[in-house]
Amino acid sequence: MRMRSRSVLGIAIAMTAAVAVLAVGCGDDDDEGGGGEGEVTELTATIPFPSGIVFYPLYVAEANGYFEEEGLSVEVQAVDGSGPALQQVLTGRADFAMATPSDTMAAILEGANLTSVYTMYQSNVFSVVAEPGEGVEEIADLEGETIGVGSKEGGETDFLTALLAAEQDWQQDEDYELLAVGDGGSATVALRGDEVPAYAASFPDVAIMRLRGLELENIVPETFQGFFDSTVTMEGSYVEENPELVEGLGRALAKATVFGFENPEETLDITGEAFPEEIDDREFALALLEETQSLFELPPCAEDQYGYACEEAVQGVIDYLVETGQLPEPVDAGVFTNEFVEAYNDFDVSEVE
């Protein structure tokens, strides 16, 4: 499973017909704010690749009736990449997307009116891992080394090269080399066989390697580990016109996240309904769920509030993307709003079941 970030630059967001659609979104106009009593607003969500485990709150919230409690029903559609997921929102084919901050900000700089209303992953989906006691304890130890990646076209490679440029001012093929070693099992062999001293990976790859008995340490500096990812992103005017709907959506996702922490086996049963092949290997599925949940764990700045976008993390990601040339200029950090966070967390955690 490769984690990639697809650019949305060049999307035809200025098309008159698209703008007309954006103003109303995909939900029913008559159901603003989640609908009246007994009414259900049907929403469409897009995810950047097919996985129930990685995006389990969407599936648990639907299966357990948390969306229904808020007058909502959510259909999830998988596309190929974060950029295409956002494009579905920009063209009115979806109401919200699970999108990376970089793609959201790139689209905003192209003129899109987007708002990130709920932060799901509170830490970086990519890491650089090494075996403890094998001579690599920090990024600086990789000077002159050959570093493993799953694929040179993968998102982990983009992350690694940008990280080394920002942290050490290193350039590929001058200060270090990259070697594509595949993922999962083949990456485990490469590390164990000393073919590479470290490996840049996305969290599903780390799950596979740990499941194979490999002890791993993430050597990414703390400032980069706090990068958030996978946020609920919606068209800005739709958010303004439907605040109660947004509150209900986030509250249902927060409840589903809590349920997943407390009921991993039941969570896999639910996600397996949508992606049965994903839970064929139950042991690995549980390992992947555990790695996913590590991304959901709330940092101190969130103050136990699900969906919260930490201001320091937001500004850190913006600065990083600008400094590394991935964004031509910064965007307003306010597009990652915490306006609805208090409402998201207005429920009794002990009563979630």
Secondary structure by P-SEA (a helix, b strand, c coil): cbbbbbbccccccccaaaaaaaacccccccccccccccbbbbbbbbccccccccaaaaaaaaaacccccccbbbbbbbcccaaaaaaaaaacccccccccaaaaaaaaaacccccccccccccccbbbbbccccccccccccccbbbbbcccccaaaaaaaaaaaaaccccccccccccccccaaaaaaaaaaccccbbbbcaaaaaaaaaabbbbbbcccccccccccccccccaaaaaacaaaaaaaaaaaaaaaaaaaacaaaaaaaaaaaccccccaaaaaaaaaaaaaaaaccccccccccccccaaaaaaaaaaaaaaccccccccccccccccccccccccccccc
